[in-house]
Amino acid sequence: MTDQATKKPAIRQPWLRILLFGASFGILIILLTIAVVLALAGTNAQQLKENLQPVLASLTTNYLWLFVSLEFVASLLTVWIFYTWIDRKPFANLGFNIRDFTAEGLTGLFMGTALLGLVSVIMLLSGHLEWTDIVWEPSGLFISLGLMVLIAFSEEIVFRGYILGNLMDTFSNKWIALGISALLFAIFHLNAPGLHTLAFLNLIIAGLLLGVNYIYTKNLWFSILLHLSWNFFQGPVLGFRVSGISLPSLLQAEPKGDLFITGGDFGLEGSIINTALSFISLVILAWAFEKKYNAPIPQTA
């Protein structure tokens, strides 16, 4: 029997695989979303079309867990089909080896918390933030943690695992591949509530930050745990919007003042403070990973 790892891809061109994957992923999400929205709204397609925005806003608020689950199912199914049957590689090879990359995983886990905490402290000291209350609801935090796990896993296997992996096979320069994947990641969030120009730029930087370890290791745990800690600490813990979406939270946050500082309705991800700190973190990580994985081999006498 032929080892799956040695098989040639069913489609040789990586860029074509990415295009077909993106189209399939998008179509599957749209079809699943339409079916669920029609079922939940109890209306027909024509009525839904006439009241699309208010209906979607209401359903997203009340059934966020369902839409997150749909994205997770679409991501997992599409990536598994393409990686297994088109790329012809074992799904486990996507980047799930934790044993050799524990340090990177822990770095991602604590980096999300550290970055968001530092942004919050700067906002607090500058008078742009006030926490008005603490609401302790363990069940709500647990559910939110589950949602953040699904989001982190689904988006990382799509944008870092499949798309960035194939982009690295397309371009000899890994930074070009990373830049394109980060742009696609930002475009994926174009329909997020409250998105503005600075927030879109920050999403691109976030895509670079999430993928910087992958271009050296082709391992997903750094990005999955960074994505998870970033979203969970930002929303359910600190009380900010996560990509424009409000979630039940432990701390009740009241951002105040300049929207370029607070991020406006998009949340901390739209703040200029986040822009600066994320870019600095990106440069430091790129330097650290370059030194670790591309250090010159010492010459022996």
C-alpha positions as CSV (number, residue, x, y, z in Angstrom):
1,M,0.0,0.0,0.0
2,T,1.3,3.5,-0.9
3,D,2.0,5.7,2.1
4,Q,-0.2,8.7,2.0
5,A,2.6,11.0,2.9
6,T,4.5,10.1,-0.3
7,K,1.6,10.6,-2.7
8,K,1.6,13.6,-5.1
9,P,-1.2,16.2,-4.7
10,A,-4.3,15.6,-6.9
11,I,-3.8,19.3,-8.0
12,R,-0.2,20.1,-8.5
13,Q,-0.4,23.9,-8.2
14,P,-0.6,25.1,-4.6
15,W,-2.2,28.4,-5.6
16,L,-5.0,26.6,-7.4
17,R,-5.6,24.4,-4.4
18,I,-5.9,27.6,-2.3
19,L,-8.4,29.1,-4.7
20,L,-10.6,26.0,-4.8
21,F,-10.3,25.6,-1.1
22,G,-11.3,29.2,-0.5
23,A,-14.3,28.9,-2.8
24,S,-15.4,25.6,-1.3
25,F,-15.0,27.0,2.3
26,G,-17.0,30.2,1.5
27,I,-19.8,28.4,-0.3
28,L,-20.2,25.8,2.5
29,I,-20.4,28.5,5.1
30,I,-22.9,30.5,3.1
31,L,-25.1,27.4,2.5
32,L,-25.0,26.4,6.1
33,T,-25.7,29.9,7.3
34,I,-28.7,30.4,4.9
35,A,-30.2,27.1,6.0
36,V,-29.9,27.9,9.7
37,V,-31.0,31.6,9.3
38,L,-34.1,30.5,7.4
39,A,-34.9,27.9,10.0
40,L,-34.4,30.3,13.0
41,A,-36.1,33.3,11.4
42,G,-39.1,31.3,10.3
43,T,-39.3,33.2,7.1
44,N,-38.8,32.7,3.4
45,A,-35.8,33.9,1.3
46,Q,-37.5,36.9,-0.1
47,Q,-38.6,38.2,3.3
48,L,-35.2,37.6,4.6
49,K,-33.6,39.5,1.8
50,E,-35.7,42.6,2.5
51,N,-34.8,42.6,6.2
52,L,-31.3,40.9,6.1
53,Q,-29.3,43.3,8.3
54,P,-31.6,43.4,11.4
55,V,-32.4,39.7,11.1
56,L,-28.7,38.7,11.0
57,A,-27.8,41.1,13.8
58,S,-30.5,39.7,16.1
59,L,-29.7,36.0,15.3
60,T,-25.9,36.6,15.7
61,T,-26.6,38.0,19.2
62,N,-29.0,35.3,20.3
63,Y,-27.4,32.3,18.6
64,L,-23.7,33.2,18.5
65,W,-22.8,29.7,19.7
66,L,-24.6,28.2,16.7
67,F,-22.9,30.4,14.1
68,V,-19.5,29.7,15.7
69,S,-20.3,26.0,15.6
70,L,-21.2,26.3,11.9
71,E,-17.8,28.0,11.1
72,F,-16.0,25.2,13.1
73,V,-17.8,22.4,11.1
74,A,-17.2,24.1,7.8
75,S,-13.5,24.7,8.6
76,L,-12.8,21.2,9.9
77,L,-14.7,19.5,7.0
78,T,-13.2,21.6,4.2
79,V,-9.7,21.4,5.5
80,W,-9.9,17.7,6.1
81,I,-11.3,17.0,2.6
82,F,-8.8,19.2,0.8
83,Y,-5.7,18.2,2.9
84,T,-6.5,14.5,2.8
85,W,-7.9,14.1,-0.7
86,I,-6.4,17.0,-2.7
87,D,-3.1,17.6,-1.0
88,R,-3.0,13.9,-0.2
89,K,-1.3,14.3,3.2
90,P,-2.3,12.8,6.6
91,F,-4.5,15.3,8.5
92,A,-2.2,14.9,11.5
93,N,0.6,16.5,9.5
94,L,-1.2,19.8,9.4
95,G,0.7,21.0,12.4
96,F,-0.6,19.3,15.6
97,N,2.7,18.0,17.1
98,I,2.7,19.5,20.6
99,R,5.6,17.5,22.0
100,D,8.4,19.3,20.1
101,F,6.7,22.7,20.2
102,T,5.6,23.1,23.8
103,A,7.6,26.2,24.4
104,E,6.1,28.0,21.3
105,G,2.6,27.0,22.4
106,L,3.1,28.4,25.9
107,T,4.6,31.6,24.4
108,G,1.4,32.0,22.3
109,L,-0.8,31.3,25.3
110,F,0.8,33.9,27.5
111,M,1.4,36.5,24.8
112,G,-2.2,37.0,24.1
113,T,-2.9,37.7,27.8
114,A,0.2,39.9,28.1
115,L,-0.6,42.1,25.0
116,L,-4.2,42.7,25.9
117,G,-3.3,43.3,29.5
118,L,-0.7,45.9,28.5
119,V,-3.1,47.7,26.1
120,S,-5.7,47.8,28.9
121,V,-3.3,49.2,31.4
122,I,-2.2,52.0,29.0
123,M,-5.8,52.9,28.3
124,L,-6.6,52.9,32.0
125,L,-3.7,55.1,32.9
126,S,-4.5,57.5,30.1
127,G,-8.1,57.9,31.2
128,H,-9.6,56.0,28.2
129,L,-10.9,53.1,30.2
130,E,-12.9,52.4,33.4
131,W,-14.1,49.1,34.7
132,T,-17.5,49.7,36.4
133,D,-18.3,46.3,37.8
134,I,-17.4,42.6,38.2
135,V,-19.9,40.0,37.3
136,W,-18.9,36.4,38.3
137,E,-20.8,33.9,36.3
138,P,-18.7,30.7,35.9
139,S,-21.1,29.0,33.5
140,G,-21.0,32.1,31.2
141,L,-17.1,32.1,31.3
142,F,-17.0,28.4,30.5
143,I,-19.3,28.7,27.5
144,S,-17.3,31.7,26.3
145,L,-14.1,29.7,26.6
146,G,-15.6,26.9,24.6
147,L,-16.6,29.4,21.8
148,M,-13.1,30.9,21.8
149,V,-11.6,27.4,21.5
150,L,-13.8,26.7,18.4
151,I,-13.0,30.0,16.8
152,A,-9.2,29.7,17.4
153,F,-9.0,26.1,16.2
154,S,-11.2,26.6,13.1
155,E,-9.6,29.9,11.9
156,E,-6.0,28.6,12.5
157,I,-6.4,25.3,10.6
158,V,-7.9,27.4,7.7
159,F,-5.6,30.4,7.5
160,R,-2.3,29.1,8.9
161,G,-2.6,25.3,8.5
162,Y,-4.0,25.1,5.0
163,I,-3.7,28.5,3.3
164,L,-0.3,29.6,4.7
165,G,1.0,26.1,4.3
166,N,0.2,26.1,0.6
167,L,1.3,29.6,0.1
168,M,4.7,28.6,1.4
169,D,4.8,25.9,-1.4
170,T,3.9,28.6,-3.9
171,F,6.4,31.3,-2.9
172,S,10.1,30.8,-2.2
173,N,10.0,33.8,0.1
174,K,8.2,32.8,3.3
175,W,7.4,36.4,4.2
176,I,5.4,37.0,1.0
177,A,3.4,33.9,1.9
178,L,2.8,35.2,5.4
179,G,1.8,38.6,4.1
180,I,-0.8,37.2,1.7
181,S,-2.2,34.9,4.3
182,A,-2.5,37.8,6.8
183,L,-4.4,39.9,4.2
184,L,-6.8,37.0,3.5
185,F,-7.3,36.7,7.2
186,A,-8.3,40.4,7.5
187,I,-10.6,40.1,4.4
188,F,-12.4,37.2,6.1
189,H,-13.4,39.6,8.9
190,L,-14.7,42.4,6.6
191,N,-18.3,41.8,7.7
192,A,-17.4,42.2,11.4
193,P,-19.5,44.9,13.3
194,G,-17.7,48.2,13.7
195,L,-14.8,47.5,11.4
196,H,-12.9,50.6,10.4
197,T,-9.6,51.3,8.5
198,L,-7.3,51.0,11.5
199,A,-9.0,47.9,12.7
200,F,-8.5,46.3,9.3
201,L,-4.8,47.2,9.5
202,N,-4.6,45.6,12.9
203,L,-6.2,42.5,11.6
204,I,-3.4,42.2,9.0
205,I,-0.8,42.7,11.7
206,A,-2.7,40.1,13.8
207,G,-2.5,37.7,10.8
208,L,1.3,38.3,10.6
209,L,1.6,37.8,14.4
210,L,-0.4,34.5,14.3
211,G,1.6,33.1,11.4
212,V,5.1,34.2,12.3
213,N,5.9,31.0,14.1
214,Y,4.3,28.8,11.4
215,I,6.6,29.9,8.7
216,Y,9.5,28.6,10.7
217,T,8.0,25.5,12.3
218,K,4.8,24.6,10.3
219,N,3.2,23.9,13.7
220,L,-0.1,25.4,14.8
221,W,0.0,25.4,18.5
222,F,1.6,28.9,18.9
223,S,-1.1,30.4,16.7
224,I,-4.0,28.4,18.2
225,L,-3.1,29.3,21.8
226,L,-2.3,32.9,20.9
227,H,-5.6,33.3,19.1
228,L,-7.5,31.6,22.0
229,S,-5.9,33.6,24.8
230,W,-6.2,36.9,22.8
231,N,-10.0,36.5,22.2
232,F,-10.8,35.0,25.7
233,F,-8.9,37.6,27.7
234,Q,-10.1,40.5,25.5
235,G,-13.8,39.7,25.7
236,P,-15.0,37.3,28.4
237,V,-12.4,38.5,30.9
238,L,-11.6,42.2,30.3
239,G,-15.1,43.1,28.9
240,F,-14.2,44.5,25.4
241,R,-15.9,43.6,22.1
242,V,-14.2,40.8,20.2
243,S,-14.0,41.8,16.5
244,G,-17.1,44.0,17.2
245,I,-19.1,41.3,19.0
246,S,-20.2,41.8,22.7
247,L,-19.9,38.8,25.0
248,P,-20.8,38.2,28.7
249,S,-17.7,39.2,30.7
250,L,-16.2,39.1,34.1
251,L,-15.2,42.8,34.0
252,Q,-17.6,45.4,32.8
253,A,-15.5,47.8,30.7
254,E,-16.4,51.4,29.7
255,P,-13.9,52.7,27.0
256,K,-13.9,56.5,26.9
257,G,-12.6,59.2,24.6
258,D,-10.8,59.0,21.2
259,L,-11.9,56.1,19.1
260,F,-8.4,55.6,17.8
261,I,-7.3,54.9,21.3
262,T,-10.4,52.8,22.4
263,G,-11.0,51.0,19.1
264,G,-14.6,52.2,18.9
265,D,-17.3,49.6,18.4
266,F,-14.7,47.1,17.0
267,G,-13.0,46.7,20.4
268,L,-9.4,46.8,21.4
269,E,-8.4,45.3,18.1
270,G,-9.2,48.6,16.5
271,S,-6.9,50.7,18.9
272,I,-3.7,52.4,17.8
273,I,-2.2,51.2,21.0
274,N,-2.8,47.6,19.8
275,T,-1.2,48.6,16.5
276,A,2.0,49.7,18.1
277,L,2.3,46.8,20.6
278,S,1.4,44.1,18.1
279,F,3.9,45.4,15.6
280,I,6.7,45.5,18.2
281,S,5.8,42.0,19.3
282,L,5.9,40.8,15.7
283,V,9.4,42.2,15.2
284,I,10.7,40.7,18.4
285,L,9.1,37.3,17.6
286,A,10.5,37.3,14.0
287,W,14.0,38.1,15.4
288,A,13.7,35.4,18.0
289,F,12.4,32.7,15.6
290,E,15.0,33.6,13.0
291,K,17.7,33.3,15.6
292,K,16.4,30.0,16.9
293,Y,15.6,28.2,13.6
294,N,18.0,29.9,11.1
295,A,21.1,30.4,13.2
296,P,24.3,29.7,11.3
297,I,25.9,26.4,12.2
298,P,29.2,26.9,14.0
299,Q,32.3,26.0,12.0
300,T,34.6,23.5,13.5
301,A,38.3,23.9,13.2
